[in-house]
Amino acid sequence: MSSGPQGDRLIRVDMTTQTATTEPYPDAWKLLGGRALSARILLEECDPSCDPLGADSVLVMAPGVMAGTSAPTSGRISMGGKSPLTGGIKEANAGGEPGQDLMKLGYRAVVVTGQPSDPDKRYGLEVDESGVRVVEADDTKGLWNYALCEKLYERYPKKASFISIGPAGEMKLSGASIACTDEKGRPARHAARGGLGAVMGSKGLKYVAVDAAKRPVRMPADRKPFFAYSKDYTKNYLAGPQMFKTGTSSVVPVANMLHTFPYKNRTEGQSPDAKTLDGARIVESFEERGGGMHNCMTGCVVQCSNVVHDKDGNYKTSALEFETLTLLGANCAIASWEDVADLDRLCDEIGLDTIETGAAIAIYMDSGGMEFGDAEGAKRILREIAEGTELGTAIGNGAASIGRKQKHKRVPVVRGQAIPAWDPRPLKATGVTYATSPMGADHTAGLIVNPGLPPDQFARASQESQLVNAVCDASGFCQFLQPTIPEIASYYSMLYGEEISREQVADMGWQCLQDEWAFNRGAGWKDADDDLPEVMKNEGVGPDGVMKFDVPKDVIAQAKQQRFDPRDELFQLKATG
Amino acid sequence: MVVVAIPPPYRGPTAGADRIEVPAGTVRQCIDAVEARFPGFRTQILDDRGRVHSFVKLFVNGDQLGADALEIAVGDGDRLEVLAAIAGG
């Protein structure tokens, strides 16, 4: 038995001087990764009152604890910073290869600070076996993500992976995402929510190139038990129902049935286009066109990511997810999944969050700016975002931004960030998450799809879901693998060769939330604002519009005021996002 | 009696109840029995032609049922479990 991964390091990048250095990774942080590590670094090193797009802002890129190992579906990477949308802390994570590659090289995080004096300059960060360095990259300025990666693959080895921004990030738009390349080297996996692409853009950092060459996976301390556990875990997963086998898009009919498939800027909870937007149509297209399900990162057993081809059998986009089909499809009354696939590709190219952008376009439609259902108009608007027109900029800055421009009243945002597809009116406990989570309205922070949950359980269900998801997002495991806290504790124990209890891991999840709430208090968030917008309270969905968000503020407050005593159910709860 | 395990997404009609006991019979009869007590439950499981929705999976005592799921007999002490895919993305 060894002591597990040794010699880990932290990369520090100063974009004011365009220098990169490495330093030993603190042993005290060895069980922190992903979201929890990002939260700790931001709380300790970033002034929460800073301008999120200014020189004092800090951007963290942190793979989960298990990334780079042979554990199944465990290589996700968290991007963290101060959100230009919510003004609070934000973590958005993605699959793809960079998390795996950084960890194979022993780098637990990349911490980016400062800002170049010339905002027109572009830089790249190179990370490989020989070290780390910042390089000039003006020739990548303005490139869309796919063209950028093609260019980068001319410069770097085919095995390299990239973290990048498109024009939206360079323009510092609040809806900008950060892209990660998938197994095929496509920039199709996005840390999308909260506008962290704008933070990366504000630092003049166009891309990070990670070349792990032939570095092996990270070796755990307890190798035999670790490998046996992974083998069993994978075997059991594959023997199970594999609920995500056909992708998140197959959730459309369930969501529609539950009135959480918003239509026309959330004026209704069901869409008449649920059948044409159903992921089953995408799966049906595979036979004639090619494409299919794949794993977005090495070692994934879930394989929920669809690869969508056009009518000529050429690659169009990946992955076309439930949230995208909802916000850019149903919510805009765009009925064709193929149109949504075009919009998804444009968002990935320009580097935009499909949730925020879909919500913004729907608000523009609802305010009379264009007709609902105008798919070609929506595509034109996305191109305008990249061109920097006044309208494009307003949409690219997100739902609240276009709402202000149009002086429109129906703007479904929480703390400036658009509400995801999962609707807080039929799913009230999820609404409690949107009101109290440090992430704001982000379903991956604590989704509870239980329309029959008694009101006296809303707060506890939300808190427990937030805690389990924080643990998962710190671990590197994908939420769709649905690991429990005890399973993650077992993995941590075998990785480091020491007993790590489920209670310790749960405590780390709670501490992560504490760190994030502390940051947000410093950023000026007030507990009194822990609520949803009036539109969610006054405009109902479902039969006769009876489903409204009517959870009292004192119940909402219970989700974060104090920790509920851990109970057995907490340790059986699966991450869900 | 058969225990029908209701997944969280389908607990709206059952007012939060996570397991319902119904008399033994076929899977279809069990679903009908739940519907009789909690109207609105069946449409979550079966489409308008009476077939199991493509996004629903049924299990008896942990074994996933196939195409003939609705006609499978479930006896006293058996557990009929309903699963539905839920994820964001």
Chai-1 contact restraints between the chains, C-beta under 6 A:
chainA,res_idxA,chainB,res_idxB,connection_type,confidence,min_distance_angstrom,max_distance_angstrom,comment,restraint_id
A,P241,B,K57,contact,1.0,0.0,6.0,A-B,restraint_1
A,P241,B,L83,contact,1.0,0.0,6.0,A-B,restraint_2
A,M243,B,A85,contact,1.0,0.0,6.0,A-B,restraint_3
A,F244,B,A87,contact,1.0,0.0,6.0,A-B,restraint_4
A,T248,B,A87,contact,1.0,0.0,6.0,A-B,restraint_5
A,T248,B,G89,contact,1.0,0.0,6.0,A-B,restraint_6
A,S250,B,F55,contact,1.0,0.0,6.0,A-B,restraint_7
A,S250,B,A85,contact,1.0,0.0,6.0,A-B,restraint_8
A,V251,B,A85,contact,1.0,0.0,6.0,A-B,restraint_9
A,V251,B,A87,contact,1.0,0.0,6.0,A-B,restraint_10
A,P253,B,F55,contact,1.0,0.0,6.0,A-B,restraint_11
A,V254,B,F55,contact,1.0,0.0,6.0,A-B,restraint_12
A,V254,B,A84,contact,1.0,0.0,6.0,A-B,restraint_13
A,E321,B,G89,contact,1.0,0.0,6.0,A-B,restraint_14
A,F322,B,G89,contact,1.0,0.0,6.0,A-B,restraint_15
A,E323,B,G88,contact,1.0,0.0,6.0,A-B,restraint_16
A,E323,B,G89,contact,1.0,0.0,6.0,A-B,restraint_17
A,H443,B,G88,contact,1.0,0.0,6.0,A-B,restraint_18
A,V449,B,P8,contact,1.0,0.0,6.0,A-B,restraint_19
A,V449,B,P9,contact,1.0,0.0,6.0,A-B,restraint_20
A,V449,B,I86,contact,1.0,0.0,6.0,A-B,restraint_21
A,N450,B,P8,contact,1.0,0.0,6.0,A-B,restraint_22
A,N450,B,R11,contact,1.0,0.0,6.0,A-B,restraint_23
A,P451,B,G12,contact,1.0,0.0,6.0,A-B,restraint_24
A,G452,B,R11,contact,1.0,0.0,6.0,A-B,restraint_25
A,G452,B,G12,contact,1.0,0.0,6.0,A-B,restraint_26
A,G452,B,T14,contact,1.0,0.0,6.0,A-B,restraint_27
A,G452,B,A15,contact,1.0,0.0,6.0,A-B,restraint_28
A,G452,B,G16,contact,1.0,0.0,6.0,A-B,restraint_29
A,L453,B,G16,contact,1.0,0.0,6.0,A-B,restraint_30
A,P454,B,G16,contact,1.0,0.0,6.0,A-B,restraint_31
A,F480,B,A87,contact,1.0,0.0,6.0,A-B,restraint_32
A,G577,B,G88,contact,1.0,0.0,6.0,A-B,restraint_33
